[in-house]
């Protein structure tokens, strides 16, 4: 009886600290930020308060996308200059696309044409995660766009992805960032299914506004919970292509530190974590050998947290208080944001200002910024009771926020695994012919930051094993005169890469390496291989390829 009571007490304590870790930040101006949003969502999902689907393909039944008469125009959406913007020769646009006329749902987009030869370069559609987090705030102006928010101004990004393509950022679903619905009950009734469908509806209507891009090569990219959004939209595009009519020339998808398989993705805060999470902490010497051995011996991560042993739950909780409260779980070597370091401009390993999330909230709530973006900040005064059970209300807003907590607690559907969709995309993709009905090449790239303890590379590795694919190019290190990360390629054009020194948001922590990774992906060129300075030919080793000598001797370099 004592053991059972202790186990239940530990479980409730674990849930309590999960909510504290995510929601304590919600009182700040920035609201819940992307990493916190994901781990709180995973806790709520594990508690059974999200409709868990075991069929990742249910996004398509009865889906009939339509072209909707729109009020905006390309000319009207042209952004002349943003407040605080330095001189920069770019064509940028911002505006709304209605995706459901009856409900009045409209999604906001920010589009930046390629720096050079935009008429020749592909479109890259970017999603941030959450769910409920802004692709404009995080993706465009914190990570990979041509302009980055730093303090109260904008600076140039030398590693902007618009040097590789025309970048389209989408605030999705309605209610995220500047996107809105005139039917406020939509904010408590959305989920993966509607998000995928309306992202596709957005896309076909956006292409009517920018028809010169209709036949352009098209890529999808995203991070975190974008590991759901991106494959689901890719699958939707391919299925709609197969029906004839509109063809979107999808060439590939890229997902960074993605949420793709719940058992592997659960971090420490998500009701007990995953084995990969704790292995990551142990390998970085953040938990002791004793704690790691206890977790290995006593924790069955295929079981829900209440079913685990008291020893297991004690090890997990002690780890939570010792590590999580004093460490940025999204980049374990980055400085944390405190009131006394808001003037910090950068941290070690090229990391950005740890307080940049607060700076984004200040910038995007300036009236002159909202006006220049052709955006609007909608009010939502109703709110919903919080899952915390303390009488507080969530979901109210009258300002732009990086993430909306209403989506964390009211999300309607979320498959437990996206691996079947990934396997479907890979199975239908080669460099020559993807589908029997279409002539296009499909590439899938998956990259992880090696300093992210929320969805660590160890969890990514475990998920990839579940695909049971054969290696095509052996594991090796990549980089120019330095180790930038590791890389392995599988049959079917799946590439799994790590980026050294990056956290949960890879382009934020390591912008140059993220740029190089995407460049190789878009241009179809191999990343440079790290070589030794010594001549190893006498051992039958050719450092320039993965040929039979290397495979026969079982040597990976």
Secondary structure as UniProt FT lines:
FT   HELIX           2..23
FT   HELIX           24..27
FT   TURN            29..30
FT   HELIX           34..46
FT   TURN            47..48
FT   STRAND          51..53
FT   TURN            56..59
FT   TURN            61..62
FT   HELIX           74..77
FT   STRAND          78..79
FT   TURN            83..84
FT   STRAND          92..100
FT   TURN            101..104
FT   STRAND          105..112
FT   TURN            118..120
FT   STRAND          123..127
FT   TURN            130..132
FT   HELIX           135..144
FT   STRAND          147..150
FT   TURN            151..152
FT   STRAND          153..156
FT   TURN            158..159
FT   HELIX           161..163
FT   STRAND          166..170
FT   TURN            174..175
FT   TURN            177..178
FT   STRAND          180..181
FT   HELIX           184..188
FT   HELIX           192..209
FT   HELIX           211..213
FT   TURN            214..215
FT   STRAND          218..223
FT   TURN            224..225
FT   HELIX           226..242
FT   STRAND          250..256
FT   HELIX           262..265
FT   TURN            268..271
FT   HELIX           275..283
FT   TURN            284..285
FT   HELIX           289..298
FT   TURN            301..302
FT   HELIX           305..307
FT   HELIX           310..323
FT   HELIX           324..326
FT   TURN            329..330
FT   TURN            332..333
FT   HELIX           339..341
FT   TURN            342..343
FT   HELIX           348..350
FT   TURN            354..355
FT   HELIX           356..364
FT   HELIX           367..372
FT   TURN            373..374
FT   STRAND          384..385
FT   TURN            387..388
FT   STRAND          393..394
FT   HELIX           405..410
FT   STRAND          413..415
FT   HELIX           419..427
FT   TURN            436..437
FT   STRAND          443..449
FT   TURN            450..451
FT   HELIX           457..466
FT   STRAND          471..478
FT   STRAND          485..490
FT   TURN            491..493
FT   STRAND          494..499
FT   TURN            500..501
FT   HELIX           506..509
FT   HELIX           511..523
FT   HELIX           537..539
FT   TURN            543..544
FT   HELIX           548..553
//
